[in-house]
Amino acid sequence: MQQIKIDFVKLLKGYKHGWVGISPDFKKVLVWGKTLDEATQKARAIKEKIYYFPAGESYSNFVGILYYGNNNRL
Amino acid sequence: MGIIIDYSPLPGFEKTGVLAPMIPVTFRNREQEFSTIALVDSGAEGGIISTVIADKLNIKWRKIPAKRGFSVGSNFLFHPVDINAIVYDHNFSLKINVVEGIFAFKCILGRKDLFKRAKICFEGYKNQFEVIFREFN
């Protein structure tokens, strides 16, 4: 049984904006660019598959969180 | 054979305990490919991508008539388009909705695409989910 983990907190640490290209084992960032175009340009020299994800975004709109503070999530 | 994926921690939510079920996906539109990591959303009727991702796939979404959709937060305009997706070597066609005015990274797979192709078992008590693809002849 294959099991994977993608820890965006570790991966995106130190990246405040732009787009990152993540390695296929989801362990490290291989490329970074101010824009997605810049990141994909830099990735052309890399043979590995790269998964692109933005850095420094507000992800609350992604996961739809109901949060009342004091760690009391609904 | 299934794949077990741990729920993903996201920056900014370390203290909240909020984790997200995320899955790697490669979209293919003719010769153009784009790989990213999508949210697996059982509440989403269909998959969506942002216009930034659509542009990277060379999807001429502006030429596709817009339709109006709605979500918990707001209404939105979207442009449905047929493309291919590859998730863990499983290649399938799907109708993805290019949504205007959303965050650049937004990519969601929902009930009409991923959930039609695989059995997905959320195990919140383990902070993980399992994806078991259906076998097609």
gemmi code that builds the backbone of each chain (N, CA, C; Angstrom):
import gemmi

chains = {
    "A": [
        ("MET", (0.844, -1.201, 0.000), (0.000, 0.000, 0.000), (0.881, 1.254, 0.000)),
        ("GLN", (0.668, 2.083, -0.995), (1.449, 3.310, -1.091), (0.876, 4.367, -0.157)),
        ("GLN", (1.721, 5.062, 0.557), (1.260, 6.129, 1.446), (2.105, 7.370, 1.221)),
        ("ILE", (1.457, 8.486, 1.052), (2.213, 9.725, 0.834), (1.753, 10.805, 1.794)),
        ("LYS", (2.635, 11.773, 1.972), (2.337, 12.917, 2.813), (2.877, 14.155, 2.115)),
        ("ILE", (2.057, 15.179, 2.023), (2.491, 16.452, 1.435), (2.335, 17.514, 2.512)),
        ("ASP", (3.450, 17.923, 3.077), (3.442, 18.889, 4.174), (3.794, 20.264, 3.608)),
        ("PHE", (2.768, 21.051, 3.324), (3.008, 22.365, 2.731), (3.662, 23.332, 3.709)),
        ("VAL", (3.496, 23.116, 4.989), (4.148, 23.994, 5.976), (5.660, 23.865, 5.857)),
        ("LYS", (6.151, 22.634, 5.782), (7.594, 22.419, 5.620), (8.063, 22.849, 4.237)),
        ("LEU", (7.316, 22.457, 3.217), (7.738, 22.736, 1.839), (7.819, 24.228, 1.557)),
        ("LEU", (6.849, 24.991, 2.049), (6.760, 26.399, 1.678), (7.452, 27.323, 2.670)),
        ("LYS", (8.111, 26.748, 3.668), (8.819, 27.560, 4.647), (9.897, 28.377, 3.933)),
        ("GLY", (9.873, 29.681, 4.161), (10.859, 30.560, 3.526), (10.401, 31.116, 2.188)),
        ("TYR", (9.297, 30.625, 1.674), (8.764, 31.139, 0.409), (7.545, 32.003, 0.729)),
        ("LYS", (7.689, 33.305, 0.519), (6.625, 34.235, 0.911), (5.700, 34.601, -0.239)),
        ("HIS", (6.144, 34.368, -1.439), (5.295, 34.685, -2.586), (5.789, 33.891, -3.804)),
        ("GLY", (5.106, 34.051, -4.896), (5.495, 33.371, -6.129), (4.969, 31.942, -6.195)),
        ("TRP", (5.587, 31.179, -7.081), (5.189, 29.788, -7.287), (6.391, 28.877, -7.050)),
        ("VAL", (6.147, 27.742, -6.466), (7.214, 26.757, -6.294), (6.919, 25.534, -7.164)),
        ("GLY", (7.997, 24.843, -7.528), (7.886, 23.555, -8.209), (8.359, 22.481, -7.252)),
        ("ILE", (7.488, 21.559, -6.947), (7.747, 20.558, -5.907), (8.160, 19.235, -6.552)),
        ("SER", (9.109, 18.560, -5.923), (9.617, 17.282, -6.437), (8.513, 16.213, -6.383)),
        ("PRO", (8.659, 15.159, -7.200), (7.605, 14.135, -7.252), (7.444, 13.317, -5.969)),
        ("ASP", (8.449, 13.377, -5.100), (8.262, 12.702, -3.801), (7.727, 13.671, -2.739)),
        ("PHE", (7.488, 14.897, -3.145), (6.892, 15.933, -2.283), (7.753, 16.254, -1.059)),
        ("LYS", (9.054, 16.097, -1.211), (9.970, 16.343, -0.094), (10.690, 17.681, -0.213)),
        ("LYS", (10.821, 18.203, -1.441), (11.596, 19.439, -1.577), (11.086, 20.296, -2.740)),
        ("VAL", (11.466, 21.565, -2.633), (11.151, 22.512, -3.700), (12.314, 22.533, -4.683)),
        ("LEU", (12.031, 22.305, -5.951), (13.080, 22.250, -6.981), (13.264, 23.588, -7.684)),
        ("VAL", (12.187, 24.329, -7.860), (12.285, 25.635, -8.516), (11.353, 26.625, -7.839)),
        ("TRP", (11.696, 27.889, -7.985), (10.831, 28.962, -7.505), (10.814, 30.057, -8.548)),
        ("GLY", (9.694, 30.703, -8.718), (9.611, 31.846, -9.614), (8.642, 32.869, -9.069)),
        ("LYS", (8.888, 34.128, -9.440), (7.956, 35.181, -9.012), (6.571, 34.938, -9.587)),
        ("THR", (6.571, 34.371, -10.779), (5.301, 34.048, -11.429), (5.326, 32.566, -11.821)),
        ("LEU", (4.160, 32.070, -12.184), (4.092, 30.679, -12.640), (4.919, 30.497, -13.913)),
        ("ASP", (4.865, 31.475, -14.797), (5.653, 31.384, -16.032), (7.152, 31.283, -15.737)),
        ("GLU", (7.617, 32.101, -14.787), (9.040, 32.074, -14.434), (9.417, 30.713, -13.847)),
        ("ALA", (8.566, 30.179, -12.996), (8.854, 28.872, -12.384), (8.903, 27.770, -13.440)),
        ("THR", (7.979, 27.796, -14.382), (7.963, 26.747, -15.412), (9.157, 26.893, -16.366)),
        ("GLN", (9.561, 28.136, -16.609), (10.773, 28.352, -17.435), (11.995, 27.731, -16.773)),
        ("LYS", (12.148, 27.988, -15.475), (13.299, 27.453, -14.741), (13.271, 25.925, -14.701)),
        ("ALA", (12.084, 25.363, -14.741), (11.942, 23.911, -14.610), (12.278, 23.163, -15.891)),
        ("ARG", (12.466, 23.894, -16.980), (12.712, 23.220, -18.263), (13.990, 22.390, -18.252)),
        ("ALA", (14.932, 22.783, -17.419), (16.212, 22.049, -17.358), (16.114, 20.815, -16.463)),
        ("ILE", (14.993, 20.657, -15.816), (14.847, 19.546, -14.867), (14.052, 18.418, -15.517)),
        ("LYS", (14.578, 17.221, -15.382), (13.937, 16.066, -16.031), (12.752, 15.532, -15.213)),
        ("GLU", (12.824, 15.718, -13.904), (11.793, 15.155, -13.022), (10.433, 15.829, -13.257)),
        ("LYS", (9.403, 15.108, -12.900), (8.067, 15.696, -12.908), (7.998, 16.730, -11.797)),
        ("ILE", (7.356, 17.841, -12.072), (7.272, 18.912, -11.081), (5.815, 19.286, -10.864)),
        ("TYR", (5.464, 19.413, -9.595), (4.111, 19.833, -9.219), (4.177, 21.284, -8.762)),
        ("TYR", (3.395, 22.138, -9.389), (3.451, 23.575, -9.106), (2.401, 23.955, -8.060)),
        ("PHE", (2.834, 24.849, -7.176), (1.930, 25.305, -6.121), (2.370, 26.714, -5.725)),
        ("PRO", (1.413, 27.585, -5.415), (1.802, 28.952, -5.064), (2.273, 29.051, -3.624)),
        ("ALA", (3.155, 30.011, -3.379), (3.655, 30.244, -2.017), (3.060, 31.542, -1.488)),
        ("GLY", (2.890, 31.593, -0.191), (2.490, 32.834, 0.462), (1.054, 33.244, 0.249)),
        ("GLU", (0.241, 32.338, -0.195), (-1.176, 32.653, -0.379), (-1.923, 32.543, 0.952)),
        ("SER", (-3.111, 33.122, 0.978), (-4.007, 32.872, 2.096), (-4.834, 31.655, 1.729)),
        ("TYR", (-4.577, 30.572, 2.402), (-5.218, 29.312, 2.016), (-6.592, 29.133, 2.641)),
        ("SER", (-7.039, 30.117, 3.425), (-8.333, 29.971, 4.088), (-9.468, 29.887, 3.079)),
        ("ASN", (-9.292, 30.551, 1.946), (-10.330, 30.479, 0.924), (-10.358, 29.132, 0.223)),
        ("PHE", (-9.303, 28.380, 0.424), (-9.203, 27.085, -0.231), (-9.987, 26.031, 0.530)),
        ("VAL", (-9.781, 26.005, 1.828), (-10.332, 24.906, 2.605), (-11.633, 25.260, 3.314)),
        ("GLY", (-12.035, 26.523, 3.294), (-13.324, 26.889, 3.856), (-13.420, 26.616, 5.343)),
        ("ILE", (-12.784, 27.456, 6.112), (-12.684, 27.191, 7.548), (-13.709, 27.991, 8.331)),
        ("LEU", (-14.347, 27.348, 9.268), (-15.162, 28.036, 10.260), (-14.340, 28.073, 11.533)),
        ("TYR", (-13.953, 29.270, 11.932), (-12.992, 29.367, 13.026), (-13.423, 30.469, 13.979)),
        ("TYR", (-13.566, 30.137, 15.247), (-14.017, 31.103, 16.233), (-12.876, 31.606, 17.124)),
        ("GLY", (-11.648, 31.265, 16.815), (-10.539, 31.676, 17.676), (-10.393, 30.737, 18.847)),
        ("ASN", (-9.337, 30.939, 19.621), (-9.043, 30.093, 20.792), (-9.016, 28.609, 20.427)),
        ("ASN", (-8.657, 28.350, 19.196), (-8.563, 26.964, 18.717), (-9.891, 26.211, 18.776)),
        ("ASN", (-11.001, 26.940, 18.853), (-12.301, 26.259, 18.891), (-12.919, 26.259, 17.494)),
        ("ARG", (-12.496, 25.310, 16.704), (-13.073, 25.182, 15.369), (-14.455, 24.584, 15.462)),
        ("LEU", (-15.298, 24.978, 14.519), (-16.602, 24.312, 14.444), (-16.444, 22.954, 13.795)),
    ],
    "B": [
        ("MET", (-5.439, -1.880, -5.643), (-4.492, -1.354, -4.647), (-4.760, 0.126, -4.418)),
        ("GLY", (-4.911, 0.489, -3.191), (-5.232, 1.878, -2.887), (-4.003, 2.704, -2.563)),
        ("ILE", (-4.242, 3.983, -2.506), (-3.197, 4.928, -2.110), (-3.698, 5.654, -0.875)),
        ("ILE", (-2.885, 5.683, 0.145), (-3.252, 6.407, 1.351), (-2.514, 7.738, 1.352)),
        ("ILE", (-3.271, 8.791, 1.550), (-2.680, 10.128, 1.550), (-3.021, 10.811, 2.875)),
        ("ASP", (-1.986, 11.255, 3.565), (-2.208, 12.000, 4.802), (-2.819, 13.358, 4.480)),
        ("TYR", (-3.706, 13.840, 5.321), (-4.199, 15.203, 5.166), (-3.003, 16.150, 5.269)),
        ("SER", (-3.035, 17.216, 4.485), (-1.882, 18.112, 4.391), (-2.006, 19.322, 5.305)),
        ("PRO", (-0.941, 19.613, 6.056), (-0.893, 20.881, 6.785), (-0.666, 22.036, 5.803)),
        ("LEU", (-1.336, 23.155, 6.038), (-1.180, 24.333, 5.186), (-0.621, 25.495, 5.998)),
        ("PRO", (0.255, 26.290, 5.404), (0.815, 27.438, 6.123), (-0.285, 28.360, 6.637)),
        ("GLY", (-0.109, 28.840, 7.862), (-1.091, 29.751, 8.452), (-2.090, 29.057, 9.345)),
        ("PHE", (-2.142, 27.736, 9.275), (-3.132, 26.997, 10.060), (-2.504, 26.008, 11.037)),
        ("GLU", (-1.217, 26.238, 11.307), (-0.504, 25.292, 12.164), (-1.158, 25.170, 13.542)),
        ("LYS", (-1.664, 26.299, 14.061), (-2.220, 26.285, 15.417), (-3.692, 25.879, 15.460)),
        ("THR", (-4.307, 25.788, 14.313), (-5.742, 25.507, 14.298), (-6.052, 24.016, 14.209)),
        ("GLY", (-5.093, 23.245, 13.765), (-5.355, 21.821, 13.561), (-6.060, 21.528, 12.251)),
        ("VAL", (-6.262, 22.571, 11.438), (-6.938, 22.370, 10.157), (-5.976, 21.702, 9.174)),
        ("LEU", (-6.424, 20.637, 8.566), (-5.655, 19.912, 7.558), (-6.530, 19.743, 6.319)),
        ("ALA", (-5.901, 19.568, 5.176), (-6.672, 19.496, 3.932), (-6.363, 18.214, 3.161)),
        ("PRO", (-7.394, 17.540, 2.653), (-7.144, 16.370, 1.795), (-6.712, 16.809, 0.400)),
        ("MET", (-5.447, 16.613, 0.085), (-4.873, 17.093, -1.175), (-4.320, 15.919, -1.971)),
        ("ILE", (-4.421, 16.024, -3.299), (-3.959, 14.924, -4.147), (-3.203, 15.476, -5.360)),
        ("PRO", (-2.087, 14.844, -5.714), (-1.359, 15.287, -6.925), (-2.143, 14.940, -8.184)),
        ("VAL", (-2.153, 15.869, -9.117), (-2.865, 15.644, -10.376), (-2.100, 16.315, -11.509)),
        ("THR", (-2.135, 15.658, -12.660), (-1.590, 16.256, -13.882), (-2.742, 16.440, -14.859)),
        ("PHE", (-2.932, 17.672, -15.307), (-3.942, 17.953, -16.329), (-3.274, 17.973, -17.684)),
        ("ARG", (-3.994, 17.486, -18.671), (-3.466, 17.489, -20.036), (-4.527, 18.043, -20.982)),
        ("ASN", (-4.137, 19.079, -21.714), (-4.987, 19.656, -22.752), (-4.201, 19.598, -24.059)),
        ("ARG", (-4.500, 18.620, -24.870), (-3.709, 18.322, -26.072), (-2.240, 18.133, -25.680)),
        ("GLU", (-1.339, 18.980, -26.170), (0.092, 18.765, -25.864), (0.517, 19.435, -24.558)),
        ("GLN", (-0.350, 20.249, -24.004), (0.026, 20.999, -22.802), (-0.266, 20.184, -21.549)),
        ("GLU", (0.696, 20.166, -20.649), (0.511, 19.470, -19.370), (0.794, 20.427, -18.225)),
        ("PHE", (0.092, 20.237, -17.145), (0.355, 21.024, -15.936), (0.051, 20.145, -14.728)),
        ("SER", (1.054, 20.050, -13.848), (0.881, 19.229, -12.648), (0.782, 20.127, -11.425)),
        ("THR", (-0.168, 19.815, -10.581), (-0.343, 20.586, -9.356), (-0.932, 19.661, -8.290)),
        ("ILE", (-1.355, 20.248, -7.213), (-1.903, 19.450, -6.118), (-3.286, 20.000, -5.804)),
        ("ALA", (-4.291, 19.151, -5.938), (-5.689, 19.596, -5.869), (-6.315, 19.230, -4.531)),
        ("LEU", (-7.286, 20.029, -4.157), (-8.107, 19.709, -2.992), (-9.140, 18.659, -3.397)),
        ("VAL", (-9.292, 17.638, -2.598), (-10.326, 16.621, -2.842), (-11.554, 17.038, -2.040)),
        ("ASP", (-12.635, 17.389, -2.750), (-13.784, 18.017, -2.096), (-15.059, 17.246, -2.420)),
        ("SER", (-15.525, 16.486, -1.457), (-16.747, 15.700, -1.677), (-17.981, 16.592, -1.766)),
        ("GLY", (-17.851, 17.852, -1.383), (-18.975, 18.787, -1.481), (-19.020, 19.534, -2.797)),
        ("ALA", (-18.001, 19.355, -3.599), (-17.947, 20.050, -4.887), (-18.594, 19.176, -5.955)),
        ("GLU", (-19.565, 19.731, -6.653), (-20.237, 18.976, -7.711), (-19.256, 18.589, -8.815)),
        ("GLY", (-18.451, 19.553, -9.214), (-17.474, 19.283, -10.269), (-16.148, 19.933, -9.951)),
        ("GLY", (-15.149, 19.557, -10.718), (-13.817, 20.094, -10.507), (-13.692, 21.515, -11.017)),
        ("ILE", (-12.797, 22.269, -10.420), (-12.527, 23.621, -10.888), (-11.024, 23.867, -10.953)),
        ("ILE", (-10.666, 24.780, -11.837), (-9.304, 25.317, -11.865), (-9.412, 26.827, -12.053)),
        ("SER", (-8.345, 27.514, -11.690), (-8.308, 28.964, -11.873), (-7.973, 29.282, -13.323)),
        ("THR", (-8.176, 30.537, -13.683), (-7.827, 30.973, -15.039), (-6.306, 30.931, -15.252)),
        ("VAL", (-5.541, 31.095, -14.174), (-4.072, 31.024, -14.289), (-3.652, 29.625, -14.741)),
        ("ILE", (-4.239, 28.622, -14.118), (-3.931, 27.237, -14.500), (-4.459, 26.954, -15.911)),
        ("ALA", (-5.652, 27.465, -16.209), (-6.231, 27.265, -17.552), (-5.330, 27.871, -18.629)),
        ("ASP", (-4.807, 29.056, -18.351), (-3.900, 29.691, -19.324), (-2.650, 28.839, -19.529)),
        ("LYS", (-2.151, 28.255, -18.440), (-0.953, 27.419, -18.543), (-1.231, 26.182, -19.396)),
        ("LEU", (-2.460, 25.749, -19.389), (-2.851, 24.588, -20.199), (-3.274, 24.999, -21.608)),
        ("ASN", (-3.147, 26.283, -21.886), (-3.523, 26.818, -23.192), (-4.999, 26.575, -23.510)),
        ("ILE", (-5.822, 26.654, -22.496), (-7.277, 26.528, -22.678), (-7.828, 27.907, -23.052)),
        ("LYS", (-8.511, 27.965, -24.170), (-9.074, 29.244, -24.633), (-10.412, 29.479, -23.949)),
        ("TRP", (-10.367, 29.650, -22.638), (-11.597, 29.696, -21.837), (-12.433, 30.943, -22.121)),
        ("ARG", (-11.791, 32.023, -22.582), (-12.557, 33.246, -22.875), (-13.521, 33.037, -24.048)),
        ("LYS", (-13.218, 32.043, -24.874), (-14.081, 31.777, -26.027), (-15.234, 30.835, -25.674)),
        ("ILE", (-15.219, 30.317, -24.467), (-16.277, 29.407, -24.020), (-17.324, 30.220, -23.260)),
        ("PRO", (-18.586, 30.136, -23.651), (-19.609, 30.934, -22.954), (-19.606, 30.661, -21.452)),
        ("ALA", (-19.725, 31.726, -20.690), (-19.691, 31.615, -19.225), (-21.044, 31.154, -18.687)),
        ("LYS", (-20.979, 30.381, -17.627), (-22.173, 29.977, -16.894), (-22.036, 30.496, -15.472)),
        ("ARG", (-23.162, 30.554, -14.783), (-23.116, 31.060, -13.415), (-23.223, 29.897, -12.428)),
        ("GLY", (-22.320, 29.893, -11.461), (-22.360, 28.879, -10.421), (-22.478, 29.530, -9.063)),
        ("PHE", (-22.645, 28.715, -8.057), (-22.711, 29.276, -6.706), (-22.027, 28.330, -5.726)),
        ("SER", (-21.511, 28.935, -4.673), (-20.893, 28.157, -3.607), (-21.361, 28.747, -2.281)),
        ("VAL", (-20.809, 28.272, -1.207), (-21.209, 28.784, 0.100), (-20.954, 30.285, 0.179)),
        ("GLY", (-19.832, 30.716, -0.347), (-19.415, 32.098, -0.163), (-19.994, 33.085, -1.157)),
        ("SER", (-20.196, 32.651, -2.382), (-20.574, 33.638, -3.396), (-20.998, 32.950, -4.687)),
        ("ASN", (-21.444, 33.790, -5.623), (-21.674, 33.306, -6.983), (-20.392, 33.493, -7.789)),
        ("PHE", (-20.289, 32.768, -8.882), (-19.098, 32.917, -9.713), (-19.437, 32.558, -11.145)),
        ("LEU", (-18.566, 32.995, -12.048), (-18.707, 32.657, -13.458), (-17.704, 31.567, -13.802)),
        ("PHE", (-18.173, 30.579, -14.577), (-17.245, 29.518, -14.951), (-17.420, 29.129, -16.414)),
        ("HIS", (-16.389, 28.525, -16.943), (-16.353, 28.101, -18.353), (-16.004, 26.617, -18.376)),
        ("PRO", (-16.956, 25.746, -18.675), (-16.662, 24.310, -18.678), (-15.849, 23.888, -19.902)),
        ("VAL", (-14.897, 22.997, -19.680), (-14.054, 22.541, -20.786), (-13.665, 21.081, -20.545)),
        ("ASP", (-13.551, 20.326, -21.626), (-13.161, 18.914, -21.524), (-11.652, 18.776, -21.651)),
        ("ILE", (-11.029, 18.180, -20.652), (-9.592, 17.911, -20.702), (-9.330, 16.512, -20.113)),
        ("ASN", (-8.076, 16.173, -19.990), (-7.704, 14.899, -19.368), (-6.983, 15.145, -18.042)),
        ("ALA", (-7.119, 14.180, -17.157), (-6.398, 14.258, -15.884), (-5.708, 12.929, -15.638)),
        ("ILE", (-4.564, 13.008, -15.009), (-3.827, 11.804, -14.623), (-3.570, 11.881, -13.124)),
        ("VAL", (-4.098, 10.890, -12.428), (-3.885, 10.807, -10.985), (-3.331, 9.417, -10.698)),
        ("TYR", (-2.107, 9.365, -10.264), (-1.445, 8.079, -9.970), (-1.601, 7.081, -11.120)),
        ("ASP", (-1.186, 7.512, -12.283), (-1.183, 6.671, -13.492), (-2.583, 6.339, -14.007)),
        ("HIS", (-3.591, 6.879, -13.403), (-4.953, 6.678, -13.900), (-5.331, 7.893, -14.734)),
        ("ASN", (-5.515, 7.632, -16.024), (-5.786, 8.700, -16.976), (-7.281, 8.713, -17.279)),
        ("PHE", (-7.917, 9.847, -17.135), (-9.348, 9.921, -17.431), (-9.713, 11.307, -17.946)),
        ("SER", (-10.782, 11.345, -18.723), (-11.261, 12.640, -19.216), (-12.254, 13.195, -18.207)),
        ("LEU", (-12.334, 14.487, -18.166), (-13.254, 15.124, -17.240), (-13.645, 16.486, -17.775)),
        ("LYS", (-14.766, 16.975, -17.280), (-15.168, 18.340, -17.596), (-14.726, 19.205, -16.430)),
        ("ILE", (-13.749, 20.046, -16.664), (-13.260, 20.926, -15.602), (-13.861, 22.308, -15.833)),
        ("ASN", (-14.093, 23.013, -14.757), (-14.704, 24.333, -14.846), (-13.657, 25.402, -14.536)),
        ("VAL", (-13.405, 26.233, -15.518), (-12.460, 27.337, -15.334), (-13.230, 28.483, -14.684)),
        ("VAL", (-12.853, 28.819, -13.457), (-13.626, 29.792, -12.692), (-12.896, 31.128, -12.673)),
        ("GLU", (-13.639, 32.172, -12.975), (-13.059, 33.516, -12.975), (-12.991, 34.077, -11.557)),
        ("GLY", (-11.949, 34.854, -11.298), (-11.879, 35.642, -10.077), (-11.581, 34.871, -8.812)),
        ("ILE", (-11.016, 33.693, -8.942), (-10.642, 32.955, -7.741), (-9.128, 32.974, -7.603)),
        ("PHE", (-8.644, 32.514, -6.472), (-7.212, 32.515, -6.247), (-6.510, 31.651, -7.294)),
        ("ALA", (-5.307, 32.102, -7.631), (-4.570, 31.489, -8.743), (-4.354, 29.993, -8.558)),
        ("PHE", (-4.196, 29.584, -7.301), (-3.820, 28.195, -7.057), (-5.017, 27.262, -6.991)),
        ("LYS", (-6.212, 27.834, -7.052), (-7.360, 26.982, -6.766), (-7.519, 25.852, -7.774)),
        ("CYS", (-7.571, 24.690, -7.263), (-7.758, 23.495, -8.076), (-8.462, 22.483, -7.188)),
        ("ILE", (-9.652, 22.120, -7.596), (-10.463, 21.222, -6.779), (-10.983, 20.087, -7.654)),
        ("LEU", (-10.908, 18.885, -7.151), (-11.536, 17.746, -7.814), (-12.747, 17.345, -6.986)),
        ("GLY", (-13.850, 17.039, -7.680), (-15.099, 16.801, -6.977), (-15.818, 15.541, -7.426)),
        ("ARG", (-17.132, 15.560, -7.222), (-17.916, 14.329, -7.368), (-18.050, 13.865, -8.814)),
        ("LYS", (-18.073, 14.813, -9.766), (-18.275, 14.403, -11.157), (-16.993, 13.936, -11.831)),
        ("ASP", (-15.883, 14.053, -11.156), (-14.630, 13.623, -11.797), (-13.930, 12.561, -10.954)),
        ("LEU", (-13.186, 12.960, -9.954), (-12.409, 11.978, -9.190), (-13.303, 10.951, -8.490)),
        ("PHE", (-14.423, 11.425, -7.964), (-15.295, 10.514, -7.207), (-16.028, 9.523, -8.107)),
        ("LYS", (-16.075, 9.798, -9.411), (-16.643, 8.832, -10.365), (-15.615, 7.770, -10.745)),
        ("ARG", (-14.351, 8.077, -10.529), (-13.281, 7.171, -10.955), (-12.726, 6.311, -9.841)),
        ("ALA", (-12.974, 6.741, -8.606), (-12.328, 6.037, -7.498), (-13.227, 6.024, -6.272)),
        ("LYS", (-13.028, 4.991, -5.493), (-13.633, 4.950, -4.169), (-12.722, 5.749, -3.247)),
        ("ILE", (-13.322, 6.701, -2.556), (-12.508, 7.556, -1.691), (-13.044, 7.464, -0.271)),
        ("CYS", (-12.185, 7.060, 0.601), (-12.585, 6.834, 1.989), (-11.852, 7.834, 2.896)),
        ("PHE", (-12.605, 8.775, 3.431), (-12.008, 9.744, 4.359), (-11.982, 9.131, 5.756)),
        ("GLU", (-10.804, 9.142, 6.339), (-10.661, 8.651, 7.704), (-10.156, 9.795, 8.580)),
        ("GLY", (-11.103, 10.645, 8.995), (-10.753, 11.844, 9.740), (-10.061, 11.545, 11.052)),
        ("TYR", (-10.399, 10.414, 11.641), (-9.780, 10.047, 12.917), (-8.307, 9.681, 12.747)),
        ("LYS", (-7.900, 9.417, 11.502), (-6.482, 9.147, 11.219), (-5.809, 10.296, 10.472)),
        ("ASN", (-6.600, 11.331, 10.158), (-6.098, 12.442, 9.333), (-5.535, 11.955, 8.008)),
        ("GLN", (-6.250, 11.073, 7.367), (-5.818, 10.573, 6.070), (-7.028, 10.104, 5.266)),
        ("PHE", (-6.811, 9.908, 3.979), (-7.862, 9.336, 3.141), (-7.248, 8.332, 2.185)),
        ("GLU", (-8.090, 7.413, 1.739), (-7.614, 6.370, 0.836), (-8.331, 6.494, -0.506)),
        ("VAL", (-7.566, 6.357, -1.563), (-8.121, 6.423, -2.921), (-7.916, 5.069, -3.575)),
        ("ILE", (-9.014, 4.442, -3.964), (-8.939, 3.144, -4.645), (-9.593, 3.307, -6.011)),
        ("PHE", (-8.789, 3.286, -7.051), (-9.319, 3.506, -8.399), (-10.106, 2.297, -8.879)),
        ("ARG", (-11.198, 2.595, -9.577), (-11.986, 1.530, -10.178), (-11.209, 0.958, -11.361)),
        ("GLU", (-11.404, -0.310, -11.604), (-10.770, -0.957, -12.763), (-11.766, -0.957, -13.914)),
        ("PHE", (-11.352, -0.420, -15.045), (-12.192, -0.421, -16.240), (-11.601, -1.366, -17.266)),
        ("ASN", (-12.482, -2.087, -17.973), (-12.003, -3.010, -19.004), (-11.544, -2.249, -20.241)),
    ],
}
model = gemmi.Model(1)
for chain_id, residues in chains.items():
    chain = gemmi.Chain(chain_id)
    for i, (resn, *xyz) in enumerate(residues, 1):
        res = gemmi.Residue()
        res.name, res.seqid = resn, gemmi.SeqId(i, " ")
        for name, pos in zip(("N", "CA", "C"), xyz):
            atom = gemmi.Atom()
            atom.name, atom.element = name, gemmi.Element(name[0])
            atom.pos, atom.b_iso = gemmi.Position(*pos), 0.0
            res.add_atom(atom)
        chain.add_residue(res)
    model.add_chain(chain)
structure = gemmi.Structure()
structure.add_model(model)
structure.setup_entities()
